[in-house]
Amino acid sequence: MKKNINKIVVSGGSGRFATVLKKAINSKNYYFPSKSQMNILNLKSLERYLKLKKPKYFIHVAGLSRPMNIHDKKISKSIDLNIIGTCNVVKICEKLKIKLIYFSTGYVYPGIRGNYTETDSLNPINKYAFSKLGGECAVRMYDNSLILRIIMCEKPFVHKSAFYDVKTNFIFQDDVAKMIPRLLNKKGIINIGGKTQSVYNFAKKYNNRIKQISGRKIFPPNPSMNLSKLKKILN
């Protein structure tokens, strides 16, 4: 008898994280549609693709991220991709009864004292974070969902300088990708990150030539998250 395979569709199939995930999982039950195959801004396109593939899970990573100041300059694009696009995904996942995993950001927390838990109050630190929180609002209306608040970056660290006075939980995309199979059946909200440390201390381990700069005019001092919930799941 042929074994039943739970299919998983990943939005933003040609994006940075999806590319890393594709290499990490190397599984035939994951699908990474291009924008021409599945457009999150088009309900008919979304529904048509998902009816064709019939997935059990939808991992929603498509959206607008860097550079973060693009969300100040192109508000309409930010709203379309991160809020309206996510609302469309929620509508179709609810209609077709597909489990939704949404990639949000740890920057939805205020960033002042650090060690934020999933139940702490939110106060996004910039417009990018507001756009991701807008998506969260739609996802939280759908019970069969999981929100991952993540602070991740590419490997190697892509910047030539790093903040010495901003603490966070940076984690590489590769490490997040490896966690995904163990999180698919969870619901609610989970913080995802690495060790709490300055951005500079994180980056210098992989590039000892990186320069120190201050980030206080760009970020609050400590947007780090409490990872107890994640550690309990992984252990």
Long-range contacts (C-beta under 8 A, 24 or more apart in sequence): 5-29, 6-55, 6-56, 6-57, 7-31, 7-53, 7-54, 7-55, 7-56, 7-57, 8-55, 8-56, 8-57, 8-58, 8-59, 8-184, 9-33, 9-38, 9-49, 9-50, 9-53, 9-55, 9-57, 9-58, 9-59, 10-59, 10-61, 11-38, 11-40, 11-58, 11-59, 11-60, 11-61, 11-62, 11-89, 12-60, 12-61, 12-62, 12-63, 13-37, 13-38, 15-61, 15-62, 16-154, 16-173, 17-61, 17-103, 17-152, 17-173, 17-176, 17-177, 18-61, 20-154, 20-173, 20-174, 20-177, 21-59, 21-61, 21-173, 21-177, 21-180, 23-177, 24-174, 24-177, 24-178, 25-177, 25-180, 25-181, 31-55, 40-81, 40-85, 40-86, 40-88, 40-89, 41-80, 41-81, 41-84, 41-85, 41-88, 42-88, 43-88, 43-91, 43-92, 46-88, 46-89, 46-92, 47-92, 47-95, 47-96, 50-92, 50-93, 50-96, 50-98, 51-96, 55-98, 56-98, 56-99, 57-98, 57-99, 57-100, 57-101, 57-184, 58-89, 58-93, 58-98, 58-99, 58-100, 58-101, 59-101, 59-103, 59-180, 60-86, 60-89, 60-100, 60-101, 60-102, 60-103, 61-103, 63-103, 63-131, 63-132, 63-135, 64-128, 64-131, 65-128, 68-126, 68-127, 68-128, 71-126, 71-127, 71-128, 71-130, 71-131, 72-126, 72-127, 75-127, 78-127, 78-128, 78-131, 79-131, 79-134, 81-131, 82-131, 82-132, 82-134, 82-135, 83-131, 83-134, 83-135, 83-138, 85-135, 86-134, 86-135, 86-138, 86-139, 87-135, 87-138, 90-138, 90-139, 90-141, 90-142, 90-145, 93-142, 93-144, 93-145, 94-142, 94-144, 97-144, 98-144, 99-144, 99-145, 99-146, 99-184, 99-185, 100-139, 100-142, 100-144, 100-145, 100-146, 101-145, 101-146, 101-148, 101-180, 101-183, 101-184, 102-135, 102-136, 102-139, 102-145, 102-146, 102-147, 102-148, 103-148, 103-150, 104-132, 104-133, 104-135, 104-136, 104-147, 104-148, 104-149, 104-150, 105-129, 105-132, 105-149, 105-150, 105-151, 106-149, 106-150, 106-151, 106-168, 106-169, 106-191, 106-192, 106-193, 106-223, 106-224, 106-225, 107-132, 107-151, 107-223, 108-132, 108-133, 108-136, 108-149, 109-149, 109-223, 109-225, 110-220, 110-223, 111-219, 111-220, 111-221, 111-222, 111-223, 112-220, 112-221, 112-222, 113-222, 114-167, 114-196, 114-221, 114-222, 114-223, 114-224, 114-225, 115-196, 115-224, 115-225, 115-226, 116-191, 116-223, 116-224, 116-225, 116-226, 117-191, 117-225, 117-226, 117-228, 117-229, 118-149, 118-188, 118-189, 118-190, 118-191, 118-226, 118-229, 125-219, 125-220, 125-223, 143-187, 144-187, 145-187, 146-183, 146-184, 146-186, 146-187, 146-188, 146-189, 146-190, 147-188, 147-189, 147-190, 148-183, 148-189, 148-190, 148-192, 149-189, 149-190, 149-191, 149-192, 149-225, 150-176, 150-191, 150-192, 150-193, 151-192, 151-193, 151-223, 151-225, 152-176, 152-192, 152-193, 155-206, 156-206, 156-207, 157-202, 157-203, 157-206, 157-207, 157-210, 159-203, 159-210, 160-210, 160-211, 161-210, 161-211, 161-212, 161-213, 162-198, 162-199, 162-200, 162-202, 162-203, 162-204, 162-210, 162-211, 162-212, 162-213, 163-198, 163-199, 163-200, 163-212, 163-213, 163-214, 163-215, 163-218, 163-219, 164-198, 164-199, 164-200, 164-201, 164-212, 164-213, 164-214, 164-215, 165-198, 165-214, 165-215, 165-216, 165-221, 166-198, 166-199, 166-215, 166-216, 166-219, 166-220, 166-221, 166-222, 166-223, 167-196, 167-197, 167-198, 167-199, 167-221, 167-222, 167-223, 167-224, 168-193, 168-196, 168-197, 168-198, 168-199, 168-202, 168-222, 168-223, 168-224, 169-193, 169-194, 169-195, 169-196, 169-224, 169-225, 169-227, 170-194, 170-199, 170-202, 170-203, 179-234, 182-233, 182-234, 183-233, 186-233, 190-229, 190-230, 190-233, 191-225, 191-226, 191-227, 191-229, 191-230, 192-227, 192-230, 193-224, 193-225, 193-227, 193-230, 196-224
